[in-house]
């Protein structure tokens, strides 16, 4: 396949459409979208997506200017190229991480055929999503945009969506491909029901008709195969446990938590269950160790940073130089009145002693 010359397909600044997730729905109305649609009308040649989907994805990336874009399902790297071109045009050294456990015989060769500036943006991993999520847990990245086009069965689509949700920045965007696949549609529908604060961009699920379940399926963006989801503007903690996994640390002990409270936070009680796990490396002796502590702390209304200190520190017995140390924070919120969730502007962070 001949790779087309690198050029600014859109030709204008689309960042105003990234100001709010719902503004992304206006992209198909602008001339830049028409230029992108014309460019991708028959390119990449092996693409399974239609020109509207390719044009929207290119314009979306130009509008949102993501620093980290994750793609589940590389296949022939057609959407990968659409996104990488937009990230290159954004001109700010971004990264596109794409995975496909079945693509190692085709994807590296496709990427190698690209011009170096395009190729350097992309990192390909021939792994399934479970391995990806394990690596994200260690790296603790902030994901700006994600495109999920993996296994379309309900259980797999739901797994990918639920796992990636924890790494999305507030207001980040997840695009689910192939909305008309029942597994994708219902996994997305049920995810939204279980995760208040997340939202679909155009009211797709408000229009759902239980008496015509398959006939009432529609995409978030007309003409595409996409369901578009926006992450919460803040991290919300309620009666369902919110889990925050902290990547590998080298501290001697864990003494408490720091909570970044949103300005409109309500008063109540925060309940925390924290695990500090230690695993010896293969060339050293020692059984896995799990320390845990439970605590409850009053939280006043209003914002700012609040520290929750433990009654006693958590200190693993293994030598920190010979072991891997991981922290898992589980939070449940009990408001003083009503049902307002605890709102955090970021992730809770462990207070560590070195």
HELIX and SHEET records of a PDB file:
HELIX    1   1 UNK A   15  UNK A   18  5                                   4    
HELIX    2   2 UNK A   21  UNK A   29  5                                   9    
HELIX    3   3 UNK A   31  UNK A   39  1                                   9    
HELIX    4   4 UNK A   51  UNK A   64  1                                  14    
HELIX    5   5 UNK A   78  UNK A   90  1                                  13    
HELIX    6   6 UNK A  107  UNK A  112  1                                   6    
HELIX    7   7 UNK A  116  UNK A  119  1                                   4    
HELIX    8   8 UNK A  129  UNK A  139  1                                  11    
HELIX    9   9 UNK A  154  UNK A  165  1                                  12    
HELIX   10  10 UNK A  182  UNK A  194  1                                  13    
HELIX   11  11 UNK A  210  UNK A  212  5                                   3    
HELIX   12  12 UNK A  320  UNK A  322  5                                   3    
SHEET    1   A 7 UNK A 122  UNK A 125  0                                        
SHEET    2   A 7 UNK A  95  UNK A  99  1                                        
SHEET    3   A 7 UNK A  68  UNK A  72  1                                        
SHEET    4   A 7 UNK A 143  UNK A 148  1                                        
SHEET    5   A 7 UNK A 168  UNK A 177  1                                        
SHEET    6   A 7 UNK A 226  UNK A 230 -1                                        
SHEET    7   A 7 UNK A 199  UNK A 200 -1                                        
SHEET    1   B 2 UNK A 235  UNK A 237  0                                        
SHEET    2   B 2 UNK A 342  UNK A 344 -1                                        
SHEET    1   C 4 UNK A 242  UNK A 249  0                                        
SHEET    2   C 4 UNK A 323  UNK A 335 -1                                        
SHEET    3   C 4 UNK A 268  UNK A 280 -1                                        
SHEET    4   C 4 UNK A 289  UNK A 299 -1                                        
SHEET    1   D 3 UNK A 304  UNK A 314  0                                        
SHEET    2   D 3 UNK A 253  UNK A 261 -1                                        
SHEET    3   D 3 UNK A 349  UNK A 353 -1                                        
END                                                                             
